[in-house]
Amino acid sequence: MTSHHRSPHQLEHGPIFSWHRDHNGFIFTSGHAAVDVETLGITLGDLVAETHATLTNLRRTLEKAGSGLDKVLKITAFITDMGQFAAFNKVYGKFFPGPQIPARTCIEVARLPFNFKVEIEAIAHL
């Protein structure tokens, strides 16, 4: 009998959704967090580290879909502590330096899956 053990730093199951879907020239992403989309490894940290990991994962998903961060039209961000909004914006600004940054909604939530501090979804064009 073989026993398989998952690292405590991995999702206990694969996602039951698509990382993205495209339709009529648009890319719609699922919420991304500090999860490596290839290995499902979790990289929990402070809000700054998780935001960086999340946006890196989002960039990878968009590029694999034939798009990129420069083609993002709308972002929805969920964070667990609006008191860290300035820190979030500092990292966010490095990924979206302008001049045409995406429209964005940022919402404080009580809790995110796996106790992530940030989750971000996007709509982009091809």
N, C-alpha and C positions, 0 to 999 in steps of 0.2 A: 504494500500500500504506500503510495506516494503522498506526502503532505505538502501542500502549497501554502506558503505564508506571504501575505502582502506586507509591504513596508508600511509602517504607520504614516508615512508621508506620501501615500498614494490613495487615489479614490478607491473605495471598496468595490466599485463596479464601473463598467464603461458607461459613457453617456448614452441616454436613450433619446437623443436628439441629434440634429446635424449641427456642426460648427457653423455652417452657413448654408443659405439657399440663394439661388439667383433666379431672377424673373424679369423679363423685358429689359435687360440691361442694368438691373440693379442687384446689389448684393445685400442680403439681410443676414446679420450674424446673430447667433445666440449670445447670451451673456457670457463674457469671458472673465476669468478670474486668474489668480496666480497658480494656474494648472498648466503644465507642459502638455500641449495638445497631442504630442506624439506618444509620450510615455505615461500620461495621466499622473505624473508626479506632482505633488502639492509643494509649493514654496511659500509657506506662511511666513510673515514677517510684520514689520510695522507698515503703516499705511503707505509710506513712500516706496518701500521695497515692493509691496504688493501692487501698487499702481504701475510701477515700472515693469514688473513681470507681466501684468495683465495687458498693458498696451503693447508689449513685445509679442505676446501671444496673439493679440488682435491683429497686429501688423502681419504676422506669419499667415494667419488664416486668410486675410484679405489678399495677400500676394499669391497664395496658392489658388485663390479663386479668380486670379487675373486682374485684380484691382490693387489698391494700396491706400495707405493713410492719406495721401494727397488727394484721393478721390472720395473721401468720406464726406457725406452731406449732413448727417445727423448722428449725434451720440446721445445715449442715455446712460448715465452713471449712477450707480447706487453705492453709497458709502455709509458706514455704520457710525461715523462720528463727524458731524458737520463742523465741529470745533477744529477739525484738521483740514478744512476746505482750502486754506491758503497753501498748505503743504501739497495737497492733491493738485491744485492749479499749477504749482511750480513744476511738478513732473509732467503734467498734461501739456504744458506749454512747450516742453522740449520735444514732444512727439508731434505737436500741431503748432509750429512756429508762426504760421500766417503766410501771406497776408489774408488769405481767405480761409479762416478756421471754420470748422463745422458748427452748425447750430447745436446747442447742447442743453440737456435737462439734467440736473443733478439732484438726487433725492436721498434724504437720510432715511435709512431703514434700521429696524431694531436688530435684525440678524440676517446673515446670508448663509447659504449652504457651506458646510465644513468650517464655519466661523471665519470665513474670509472677511476682510475689511473693505473690499471694493469689488464691484462687478460692473462690467461695461459692455454694452451692445452698440452696434453701429449699423447704419444704412449707408452704402456707398454705391457708386456707379462703376461700370467696367471701363 
